[in-house]
Amino acid sequence: MHLLCVIDVDVEVRPGALERSGIRTTAAAIDIVLEHLRGEWERHYAVVPGTDELSADGFTVLPTLDDPTVLHDLRWSAVGHRDEQDDDGGRGVRHSSAPRGALVALRADLYTPLGPEGRMRARTTVTSHHRDGARHGDSHLGAAGGVHVRMSTGRELLGHRLVPLDEPAAGRPPLLASLTADPRLRVTCRGQDLDGRMPSLTSTDDGDDVLTALRQPQRLPVLLADPATQPGWGLARRAATELQGLARVVVVRKAAKERLAEAAPEFAPPPGGLRLVWPDLAVEHPTWDEGEAVAAEPPFVEVLFRQLAAASALAGGRDGAWFQARRRSSGRGGGERGASSSEGDQGEEVASLRAELDEWAGEVALLGEENERLREQVEALEALRFELDRWRARATALEAEVGPDQVRWSDAPALDPRDAKPLFAFLEDASGGTLRFTAKAARAWAKCSYVHPAKMREALVSLAQAARDYSEREGLVEGRMTDWFLAGYGLDVALTDTPELTRRARFVYEGEELDAVPHIKLGDHTHPDACGRVYFAWSAQPPRFVVDHVGQHR
């Protein structure tokens, strides 16, 4: 099977939770896990196996509860396990349980076909086990205690034939959300609680705590966020919910962020952005601009989930503990086989080994296809690297030709979502004073919720370049000003505004009365947080542009 996502969690019943909920105190965490597992099946299927049925090996067909208009599509999903294939268009679930000495384990595989040709199917697997001395076949599966749950999603070829593979769409196992929402349970992953919460840290001590936590090698990846806008906060909250079991989302602001940036700048998120810190601190930890992440298509959280899921599949590997438990469950006296071993025991062990062999064969087939795809990607990357080296050499040569009086516009600092003054100062100096900013412009930017600071920086750099050109032309531009801005600098500039805004556009700068009616438009007919505006005026003596507002609509 080609694993797409693996999430391992530990589940235990909170002290006193069973008594408060009215459940007998002898109920185990595994009973509650089974309760949730059956609940997930009941949301989609008309008939599901009962708890007693799940206590012994079995196979059943789950008729779906979907709208009758989609039954035609579902009939191709009639896949069981090997020769146990349904002909009525349902999905098949194969479930089995196995003890290993003091270990009670249960595994459920839900199969769903992928594509109309029936050459591949998706598989969602849940394995749970605990060590409490429970006997296989008891009325319930154990005494009160903790349980380990492994949830995985994947896909597998039917018939072991090599076929073209599309980019897989890994999904979070639905059981996880059900478990973490149950107040009776405490669910942890690598020692970290999974509760969907997103801590917001602000103090210097918090910054030290974050740094200590990041240096723990066995932790989950941590997504550090510094939200600057409401959409940014929404993105972080969505990530905290949807990345449970794969990454921890933590908001660091104010003194906590400053402390982190001072002690370990390679871990700190960019201003108003995000950084994913892997458990291996030696690798590169990627960053994202908040505006780009909020507006990303496909959605940022979906793409990040896919990346984390792929890493979890590599780290999780095969479910070796299950197969070991399954093999040993057929043995007597702690797994030692002797003359007392029955033919039934031997047959069960052979069946278990055959199932494991089939899984290995399917995995080898998929790995062969994956190897070919990766080989092609390596060749493409080598070609791109050659082109990159060529362009880098060209850029180095061009930079060497830049004289001392020429401006390196690429050195313009990033636009902080809360503080534009460093960028404003750079552009005023780089433009030789032909572009100026009022204090009102800096205040407007600090209060706005525009989500694309990188685009705003690019527009302001282009405006500074245009201001130098405007000054060198002594304020004389051929043709229409709007065409000049667009053709020469890629700026969409409007020279008029509504009567109300026009009346409010007048201001005084260095004793000169100006009208900031002209404005650069960054985005239109979309969400207000994605509509940027730069209002400015031009002066004839000396020829220059003066910016009075940076942000959104006035």
PAKOLRO-707201 format. One record per residue (C-alpha): x, y, z; residue in three letters. Coordinates in pm, whole numbers, always signed. Last residue first. Layout:
      xx      yy      zz  residu
       X       Y       Z     Ala
...
***
This chain:
      xx      yy      zz  residu
    -967   +5584    +283     Arg
    -966   +5257     +90     His
    -689   +5022    +204     Gln
    -329   +5074    +309     Gly
     -95   +5361    +235     Val
    -214   +5724    +256     His
     -46   +6064    +210     Asp
    +224   +5983     -48     Val
    +407   +6285    -194     Val
    +538   +6257    -551     Phe
    +811   +6488    -680     Arg
    +894   +6770    -921     Pro
   +1029   +7052    -700     Pro
    +831   +7259    -762     Gln
    +575   +7070    -970     Ala
    +420   +6858    -697     Ser
    +245   +6530    -734     Trp
     -10   +6385    -498     Ala
     -48   +6040    -348     Phe
    -305   +5783    -237     Tyr
    -182   +5421    -221     Val
    -463   +5162    -210     Arg
    -485   +4789    -138     Gly
    -794   +4573    -182     Cys
    -731   +4225     -30     Ala
    -871   +4310    +315     Asp
   -1179   +4453    +145     Pro
   -1257   +4113     -16     His
   -1273   +4141    -396     Thr
   -1394   +4384    -661     His
   -1051   +4544    -691     Asp
    -690   +4453    -628     Gly
    -399   +4689    -582     Leu
    -515   +5028    -706     Lys
    -266   +5315    -703     Ile
    -420   +5653    -621     His
    -448   +6001    -763     Pro
    -667   +6222    -537     Val
    -396   +6324    -293     Ala
    -446   +6700    -346     Asp
    -163   +6929    -235     Leu
    -118   +7254     -41     Glu
    +251   +7335      -3     Glu
    +396   +7447    +332     Gly
    +613   +7140    +377     Glu
    +311   +6918    +307     Tyr
     -46   +7044    +336     Val
    -344   +6818    +272     Phe
    -644   +6793     +40     Arg
    -792   +6448     -22     Ala
   -1106   +6486    +192     Arg
   -1300   +6671     -77     Arg
   -1192   +6411    -334     Thr
   -1312   +6131    -106     Leu
   -1663   +6277     -97     Glu
   -1670   +6355    -469     Pro
   -1567   +5997    -557     Thr
   -1223   +5954    -707     Asp
   -1020   +6063   -1007     Thr
    -665   +6005   -1133     Leu
    -665   +5624   -1112     Ala
    -331   +5443   -1125     Val
    -274   +5077   -1213     Asp
    +104   +5055   -1179     Leu
    +311   +4832   -1408     Gly
    +603   +5075   -1402     Tyr
    +659   +5205   -1754     Gly
    +344   +5097   -1936     Ala
    +104   +5138   -1642     Leu
    +240   +5462   -1498     Phe
    +278   +5625   -1840     Trp
     -66   +5510   -1951     Asp
    -224   +5663   -1641     Thr
     -29   +5986   -1697     Met
    -166   +6024   -2047     Arg
     +74   +6117   -2323     Gly
    +421   +6261   -2278     Glu
    +529   +6334   -1922     Val
    +674   +6668   -1809     Leu
    +736   +6692   -1434     Gly
   +1100   +6791   -1471     Glu
   +1163   +6474   -1677     Arg
   +1430   +6380   -1422     Glu
   +1172   +6436   -1147     Ser
    +915   +6209   -1310     Tyr
   +1181   +5940   -1361     Asp
   +1278   +5957    -997     Arg
    +911   +5944    -896     Ala
    +849   +5645   -1125     Ala
   +1123   +5451    -949     Gln
    +971   +5543    -613     Ala
    +627   +5433    -739     Leu
    +775   +5099    -847     Ser
    +921   +5050    -497     Val
    +581   +5140    -350     Leu
    +405   +4885    -570     Ala
    +649   +4607    -479     Glu
    +612   +4683    -108     Arg
    +232   +4671    -142     Met
    +255   +4333    -315     Lys
    +472   +4197     -31     Ala
    +234   +4344    +229     Pro
     -59   +4143     +87     His
    -320   +4106    +364     Val
    -437   +4466    +405     Tyr
    -570   +4502    +760     Ser
    -498   +4873    +812     Cys
    -396   +5050   +1134     Lys
     -16   +5054   +1088     Ala
     -56   +5146    +720     Trp
    -271   +5449    +798     Ala
     -26   +5568   +1064     Arg
    +265   +5557    +817     Ala
     +67   +5750    +555     Ala
     -37   +6012    +814     Lys
    +329   +6076    +893     Ala
    +364   +6189    +532     Thr
    +573   +6001    +276     Phe
    +808   +6148     +16     Arg
    +916   +6032    -329     Leu
   +1152   +6260    -523     Thr
   +1377   +6278    -217     Gly
   +1671   +6115    -394     Gly
   +1457   +5816    -484     Ser
   +1677   +5582    -283     Ala
   +1658   +5808     +25     Asp
   +1280   +5841     +24     Glu
   +1250   +5473     -64     Leu
   +1469   +5361    +227     Phe
   +1287   +5585    +476     Ala
    +946   +5456    +364     Phe
   +1065   +5095    +393     Leu
   +1188   +5147    +750     Pro
    +872   +5350    +838     Lys
    +618   +5088    +728     Ala
    +554   +4941   +1073     Asp
    +262   +4709   +1149     Arg
    +253   +4466    +856     Pro
    +632   +4506    +812     Asp
    +717   +4588    +452     Leu
   +1035   +4403    +364     Ala
   +1346   +4615    +322     Pro
   +1448   +4764     -15     Ala
   +1776   +4603    -118     Asp
   +1620   +4489    -447     Ser
   +1604   +4854    -549     Trp
   +1981   +4860    -580     Arg
   +2023   +5227    -662     Val
   +2296   +5370    -883     Gln
   +2539   +5631    -756     Asp
   +2816   +5380    -675     Pro
   +2794   +5221   -1021     Gly
   +2621   +4893   -1101     Val
   +2834   +4688   -1341     Glu
   +2921   +4432   -1075     Ala
   +2549   +4380   -1019     Glu
   +2514   +4290   -1387     Leu
   +2787   +4027   -1363     Ala
   +2633   +3876   -1052     Thr
   +2294   +3864   -1224     Ala
   +2444   +3683   -1524     Arg
   +2611   +3427   -1297     Ala
   +2281   +3373   -1117     Arg
   +2106   +3333   -1453     Trp
   +2343   +3055   -1557     Arg
   +2329   +2887   -1217     Asp
   +1950   +2892   -1230     Leu
   +1944   +2745   -1580     Glu
   +2169   +2457   -1472     Phe
   +1957   +2407   -1160     Arg
   +1646   +2389   -1377     Leu
   +1801   +2112   -1587     Ala
   +1902   +1925   -1273     Glu
   +1550   +1969   -1137     Leu
   +1398   +1814   -1450     Ala
   +1631   +1514   -1427     Glu
   +1549   +1473   -1058     Val
   +1176   +1493   -1134     Gln
   +1207   +1217   -1392     Glu
   +1385    +997   -1138     Arg
   +1113   +1077    -882     Leu
    +842    +953   -1118     Arg
   +1034    +635   -1193     Glu
   +1088    +567    -822     Asn
    +718    +625    -751     Glu
    +623    +364   -1009     Glu
    +860    +112    -854     Gly
    +744    +211    -505     Leu
    +386    +135    -605     Leu
    +474    -215    -718     Ala
    +686    -277    -407     Val
    +399    -164    -183     Glu
    +159    -402    -352     Gly
    +400    -689    -302     Ala
    +455    -598     +65     Trp
     +81    -590    +128     Glu
     +37    -927     -39     Asp
    +317   -1070    +177     Leu
    +148    -942    +495     Glu
    -180   -1100    +391     Ala
      +1   -1426    +315     Arg
    +169   -1418    +655     Leu
    -165   -1374    +829     Ser
    -324   -1651    +627     Ala
     -32   -1882    +708     Val
     -69   -1798   +1078     Glu
    -440   -1874   +1069     Glu
    -377   -2201    +888     Gly
    -118   -2303   +1146     Gln
    -356   -2229   +1433     Asp
    -631   -2421   +1258     Gly
    -395   -2714   +1205     Glu
    -352   -2723   +1579     Ser
     -43   -2653   +1783     Ser
     -14   -2901   +2070     Ser
    +298   -3062   +1919     Ala
    +488   -2739   +1970     Gly
    +467   -2367   +1899     Arg
    +591   -2109   +2142     Glu
    +401   -1781   +2105     Gly
    +352   -1696   +2471     Gly
    +197   -2033   +2559     Gly
     +14   -2105   +2236     Arg
     +63   -1930   +1900     Gly
    -204   -1792   +1664     Ser
    -190   -1448   +1826     Ser
    +183   -1434   +1754     Arg
    +131   -1372   +1385     Arg
    -137   -1107   +1435     Arg
     +61    -924   +1701     Ala
    +365    -910   +1475     Gln
    +147    -797   +1187     Phe
      +2    -519   +1402     Trp
    +336    -402   +1538     Ala
    +473    -374   +1184     Gly
    +215    -119   +1071     Asp
    +434      -6    +784     Arg
    +615    +325    +782     Gly
    +527    +599   +1027     Gly
    +816    +832    +941     Ala
    +759    +811    +566     Leu
    +381    +838    +606     Ala
    +420   +1129    +849     Ser
    +636   +1317    +598     Ala
    +371   +1272    +328     Ala
    +103   +1391    +572     Ala
    +309   +1700    +656     Leu
    +335   +1797    +290     Gln
     -33   +1727    +218     Arg
    -140   +1918    +528     Phe
     +70   +2215    +417     Leu
    -107   +2220     +80     Val
    -451   +2201    +242     Glu
    -361   +2467    +500     Val
    -247   +2706    +225     Phe
    -561   +2672     +16     Pro
    -510   +2571    -348     Pro
    -490   +2859    -419     Glu
    -319   +3090    -171     Ala
    -498   +3410     -62     Ala
    -438   +3372    +312     Val
     -89   +3227    +262     Ala
     +16   +3506     +24     Glu
    -106   +3771    +263     Gly
     +60   +3608    +562     Glu
    +401   +3576    +397     Asp
    +531   +3223    +435     Trp
    +840   +3069    +593     Thr
   +1017   +2735    +551     Pro
   +1244   +2580    +817     His
   +1563   +2456    +651     Glu
   +1711   +2144    +806     Val
   +1948   +2125   +1105     Ala
   +1669   +2168   +1360     Leu
   +1529   +1822   +1294     Asp
   +1192   +1853   +1471     Pro
   +1077   +2079   +1185     Trp
    +994   +2445   +1246     Val
    +724   +2574   +1010     Leu
    +731   +2953    +990     Arg
    +440   +3193    +946     Leu
    +392   +3560    +866     Gly
    +296   +3899   +1012     Gly
    +661   +3986   +1057     Pro
    +862   +3673    +967     Pro
    +830   +3374   +1202     Pro
   +1119   +3312   +1444     Ala
   +1310   +2983   +1416     Phe
   +1626   +3097   +1233     Glu
   +1627   +3408   +1451     Pro
   +1718   +3196   +1755     Ala
   +1785   +3400   +2070     Ala
   +1690   +3748   +1946     Glu
   +1405   +3640   +1720     Ala
   +1266   +3415   +1996     Leu
   +1285   +3696   +2251     Arg
   +1120   +3940   +2011     Glu
    +845   +3687   +1934     Lys
    +772   +3633   +2302     Ala
    +792   +4007   +2373     Ala
    +516   +4092   +2123     Lys
    +366   +3790   +1952     Arg
    +408   +3415   +1915     Val
    +106   +3211   +1799     Val
    +155   +2833   +1823     Val
     +25   +2566   +1585     Val
    +130   +2205   +1656     Arg
    +182   +1975   +1360     Ala
     +72   +1635   +1225     Leu
    -163   +1499   +1492     Gly
    -390   +1797   +1460     Gln
    -326   +1980   +1132     Leu
    -691   +2064   +1059     Glu
    -778   +2236   +1385     Thr
    -461   +2438   +1448     Ala
    -440   +2519   +1075     Ala
    -791   +2665   +1079     Arg
    -703   +2877   +1382     Arg
    -389   +3006   +1208     Ala
    -581   +3094    +891     Leu
    -850   +3275   +1090     Gly
    -586   +3479   +1269     Trp
    -436   +3576    +934     Gly
    -779   +3666    +797     Pro
    -822   +3894   +1103     Gln
    -492   +4066   +1032     Thr
    -134   +4069   +1167     Ala
     -98   +3704   +1266     Pro
    +247   +3602   +1394     Asp
    +242   +3225   +1348     Ala
    +477   +2944   +1448     Leu
    +391   +2607   +1291     Leu
    +555   +2339   +1506     Val
    +656   +1995   +1375     Pro
    +571   +1726   +1631     Leu
    +810   +1656   +1916     Arg
   +1073   +1383   +1950     Gln
   +1377   +1611   +1905     Pro
   +1290   +1859   +2186     Gln
   +1473   +2179   +2090     Arg
   +1153   +2350   +1981     Leu
   +1012   +2310   +2331     Ala
   +1302   +2496   +2490     Thr
   +1271   +2779   +2237     Leu
    +898   +2803   +2299     Val
    +955   +2819   +2675     Asp
   +1212   +3097   +2632     Asp
    +963   +3297   +2423     Gly
    +694   +3242   +2684     Asp
    +932   +3382   +2946     Asp
    +966   +3695   +2732     Thr
    +589   +3732   +2727     Ser
    +333   +3714   +2443     Thr
    +227   +3356   +2372     Leu
    -101   +3266   +2201     Ser
    -176   +2896   +2241     Pro
    -383   +2740   +1960     Met
    -620   +2475   +2091     Arg
    -734   +2184   +1876     Gly
    -715   +1947   +2172     Asp
    -429   +1716   +2085     Leu
    -205   +1713   +2392     Asp
    +166   +1671   +2326     Gln
    +361   +1367   +2449     Gly
    +446   +1242   +2101     Arg
     +75   +1259   +2019     Cys
    -177   +1289   +2299     Thr
    -551   +1230   +2336     Val
    -716   +1272   +2676     Arg
   -1063   +1128   +2668     Leu
   -1391   +1184   +2850     Arg
   -1434   +1529   +2691     Pro
   -1469   +1365   +2345     Asp
   -1374   +1620   +2075     Ala
   -1022   +1477   +2036     Thr
   -1163   +1131   +1960     Leu
   -1412   +1247   +1697     Ser
   -1157   +1466   +1521     Ala
    -915   +1172   +1507     Leu
   -1173    +928   +1369     Leu
   -1203   +1131   +1049     Pro
    -855   +1024    +929     Pro
    -712   +1343    +772     Arg
    -723   +1323    +395     Gly
    -444   +1269    +147     Ala
    -512   +1380    -210     Ala
    -277   +1177    -427     Pro
    -114   +1330    -736     Glu
    -220   +1101   -1019     Asp
     -59    +764   -1079     Leu
     -16    +591   -1414     Pro
     -58    +211   -1388     Val
    +175     -72   -1292     Leu
     -22    -388   -1225     Arg
     -21    -549    -881     His
    -371    -695    -937     Gly
    -542    -408    -756     Leu
    -319    -113    -675     Leu
    -318     +40    -330     Glu
    -404    +371    -170     Arg
    -340    +522    +169     Gly
    -486    +657    +489     Thr
    -358    +579    +835     Ser
    -479    +590   +1192     Met
    -278    +430   +1473     Arg
    -437    +420   +1817     Val
    -255    +334   +2139     His
    -477    +259   +2436     Val
    -479    +366   +2796     Gly
    -657    +197   +3084     Gly
    -984     +71   +3225     Ala
   -1013    -301   +3179     Ala
   -1027    -460   +2839     Gly
   -1203    -555   +2523     Leu
   -1558    -591   +2642     His
   -1763    -906   +2664     Ser
   -1435   -1097   +2666     Asp
   -1334   -1276   +2343     Gly
    -963   -1203   +2358     His
    -864   -1188   +2721     Arg
    -759    -861   +2878     Ala
    -412    -851   +3035     Gly
    -381    -473   +3029     Asp
    -144    -385   +2749     Arg
    -336    -182   +2490     His
    -406    -194   +2117     His
    -566      +6   +1839     Ser
    -531     -11   +1462     Thr
    -737    +205   +1227     Val
    -690    +176    +852     Thr
    -838    +384    +572     Thr
    -778    +234    +231     Arg
    -820    +388    -110     Ala
    -856    +168    -415     Arg
    -685    +123    -747     Met
    -752     -50   -1077     Arg
   -1132     -23   -1053     Gly
   -1176    +156   -1385     Glu
   -1411    +421   -1247     Pro
   -1152    +592   -1030     Gly
   -1043    +513    -674     Leu
   -1230    +234    -501     Pro
   -1303    +261    -126     Thr
   -1172     +15    +131     Tyr
   -1214     +42    +511     Leu
    -959    -154    +709     Asp
   -1020    -216   +1084     Ala
    -754    -333   +1328     Arg
    -795    -450   +1687     Leu
    -528    -532   +1939     Ala
    -525    -679   +2290     Val
    -172    -710   +2435     Leu
     -98    -921   +2742     Ala
     +26   -1207   +2528     Gly
     -32   -1076   +2182     Arg
    -408   -1060   +2124     Pro
    -565   -1025   +1780     Ala
    -866    -851   +1638     Ser
   -1005    -839   +1287     Ser
   -1196    -610   +1056     His
   -1242    -597    +681     Arg
   -1475    -325    +559     Val
   -1633    -335    +215     Gly
   -1803     -52     +29     Arg
   -2130    -103    -150     Gly
   -2225    -149    -516     Gly
   -2422    -474    -509     Asp
   -2159    -716    -637     Asp
   -1946    -733    -324     Asp
   -1592    -865    -344     Gln
   -1446   -1119     -98     Glu
   -1183   -1258    -338     Asp
    -908   -1011    -225     Arg
   -1063    -808     +56     His
   -1390    -635     -29     Gly
   -1450    -397    -312     Val
   -1793    -297    -439     Ala
   -1697     +72    -492     Ser
   -1806     +46    -848     Trp
   -2161     +48    -718     Arg
   -2101    +384    -560     Leu
   -2133    +592    -873     Asp
   -2471    +446    -951     His
   -2582    +505    -595     Leu
   -2531    +880    -639     Val
   -2894    +969    -710     Thr
   -3002    +751    -418     Pro
   -2850   +1006    -176     Asp
   -2585    +844     +38     Asp
   -2659    +612    +331     Leu
   -2420    +344    +208     Thr
   -2454     -33    +241     Pro
   -2158    -166    +445     Leu
   -2048    -517    +349     Val
   -1907    -752    +609     Thr
   -1592    -948    +692     Phe
   -1490   -1110   +1013     Gly
   -1223   -1194   +1271     Asp
   -1356   -1194   +1625     Ala
   -1429    -922   +1882     Ser
   -1566    -694   +1615     Leu
   -1886    -896   +1596     Glu
   -1947    -834   +1965     Asp
   -1902    -460   +1916     Thr
   -2157    -453   +1638     Gly
   -2080    -447   +1266     Pro
   -2232    -159   +1067     Val
   -2562    -127    +883     Val
   -2693    +182    +700     Ala
   -2354    +338    +624     Tyr
   -2210    +689    +620     His
   -2258    +841    +967     Arg
   -2284    +492   +1114     Glu
   -1922    +426   +1014     Trp
   -1799    +725   +1214     Glu
   -2006    +616   +1514     Gly
   -1859    +266   +1490     Arg
   -1511    +416   +1524     Leu
   -1625    +643   +1806     His
   -1764    +354   +2010     Glu
   -1459    +147   +1927     Leu
   -1238    +421   +2075     Val
   -1465    +429   +2380     Ile
   -1424     +56   +2430     Asp
   -1047     +92   +2378     Ile
   -1036    +343   +2660     Ala
   -1158     +66   +2885     Ala
   -1489     +14   +3059     Ala
   -1446    -127   +3408     Thr
   -1584    +190   +3565     Thr
   -1923    +131   +3412     Arg
   -2033    +427   +3202     Ile
   -2255    +690   +3367     Gly
   -2073    +985   +3210     Ser
   -1961   +1124   +3546     Arg
   -1828    +785   +3659     Glu
   -1637    +733   +3336     Leu
   -1479   +1079   +3341     Ala
   -1347   +1047   +3696     Gly
    -983   +1056   +3584     Pro
    -960   +1124   +3209     Arg
    -971    +809   +2997     Val
    -656    +749   +2795     Glu
    -571    +773   +2428     Val
    -224    +764   +2276     Asp
    -190    +885   +1919     Val
     -24    +773   +1596     Asp
    -114    +956   +1274     Ile
      -9    +817    +936     Val
     -86    +984    +602     Cys
     -44    +894    +235     Leu
     +76    +534    +257     Leu
    +114    +355     -76     His
      +0      +0      +0     Met
***
